[in-house]
Amino acid sequence: MGKYLPLRDIITDGASFYPEIIVDLGAMHQICSFHKVQNLMILQYKITNRNKLKIKKREEKKEKLKIKINNLKIKQGSVPIIKCLKMIMKEVK
């Protein structure tokens, strides 16, 4: 009992609270490559999901505008598309 190897390196998942502790211990800090990749992928998933949500909202807005255009065409008796768009843009503002 009692013989230990000296502390030289500490491998972590890259959490922000480790560096100060590791400096206090006098060790070298290395971030686990698996966790590096995992953290990057999590960030990428968040960005991708955010963009998918934006696209979905734009598609929904586009569909609503198509319905408004069709309704205006019916009300106005086949109004030219430019006139319909101008009317809708006034409503959107």
C-alpha positions as CSV (number, residue, x, y, z in Angstrom):
1,M,0.0,0.0,0.0
2,G,1.2,3.4,-0.8
3,K,3.1,3.6,-4.0
4,Y,1.3,5.9,-6.5
5,L,2.4,7.2,-9.9
6,P,2.9,11.0,-10.0
7,L,0.0,13.0,-11.5
8,R,1.0,14.3,-14.9
9,D,-2.0,14.4,-17.1
10,I,-5.8,14.6,-16.6
11,I,-8.1,13.7,-19.4
12,T,-11.6,15.4,-19.2
13,D,-14.7,15.9,-21.3
14,G,-13.8,19.6,-21.7
15,A,-16.2,21.1,-19.1
16,S,-15.4,24.7,-18.3
17,F,-14.8,24.1,-14.6
18,Y,-11.9,21.7,-15.0
19,P,-9.0,24.0,-16.1
20,E,-8.7,25.9,-12.8
21,I,-8.7,22.7,-10.8
22,I,-6.1,21.0,-13.1
23,V,-3.8,24.1,-12.8
24,D,-4.1,23.9,-9.0
25,L,-3.1,20.2,-9.2
26,G,-0.1,21.1,-11.4
27,A,-1.1,18.6,-14.2
28,M,-1.4,18.9,-17.9
29,H,-5.0,19.0,-19.4
30,Q,-6.1,16.9,-22.3
31,I,-9.6,16.8,-23.7
32,C,-10.9,13.4,-24.6
33,S,-11.2,13.2,-28.4
34,F,-14.5,11.3,-28.2
35,H,-16.0,14.1,-26.1
36,K,-14.5,16.8,-28.4
37,V,-16.3,15.2,-31.4
38,Q,-19.5,14.7,-29.3
39,N,-19.6,18.3,-28.3
40,L,-19.1,19.4,-31.9
41,M,-21.9,17.1,-33.1
42,I,-24.3,18.4,-30.4
43,L,-23.6,21.9,-31.6
44,Q,-24.2,20.8,-35.2
45,Y,-27.5,19.1,-34.3
46,K,-28.7,22.2,-32.5
47,I,-27.9,24.4,-35.5
48,T,-29.4,21.9,-38.0
49,N,-32.6,21.6,-35.9
50,R,-32.9,25.4,-35.6
51,N,-32.6,25.7,-39.4
52,K,-35.1,23.0,-40.0
53,L,-37.6,24.8,-37.7
54,K,-37.0,28.1,-39.6
55,I,-37.6,26.3,-42.9
56,K,-40.8,24.7,-41.6
57,K,-42.1,28.0,-40.3
58,R,-41.4,29.6,-43.7
59,E,-43.1,26.8,-45.5
60,E,-46.2,27.2,-43.3
61,K,-46.2,31.0,-43.9
62,K,-45.9,30.3,-47.7
63,E,-48.9,28.0,-47.6
64,K,-50.9,30.6,-45.7
65,L,-50.0,33.2,-48.3
66,K,-51.0,30.9,-51.1
67,I,-54.4,30.4,-49.4
68,K,-54.8,34.2,-49.1
69,I,-54.0,34.7,-52.7
70,N,-56.5,32.1,-53.8
71,N,-59.2,33.6,-51.6
72,L,-58.4,37.1,-53.1
73,K,-58.7,35.7,-56.6
74,I,-62.1,34.2,-55.8
75,K,-63.3,37.4,-54.1
76,Q,-62.0,39.7,-56.8
77,G,-62.8,37.5,-59.8
78,S,-59.3,36.4,-60.9
79,V,-57.4,39.5,-59.9
80,P,-53.9,39.7,-61.4
81,I,-51.2,38.1,-59.2
82,I,-49.3,41.4,-58.7
83,K,-52.4,43.1,-57.3
84,C,-53.0,40.1,-55.0
85,L,-49.5,40.3,-53.7
86,K,-49.7,44.0,-53.0
87,M,-52.9,43.5,-51.0
88,I,-51.4,40.6,-49.0
89,M,-48.2,42.6,-48.3
90,K,-50.4,45.4,-46.9
91,E,-52.1,42.9,-44.6
92,V,-48.7,41.4,-43.5
93,K,-47.3,44.8,-42.4
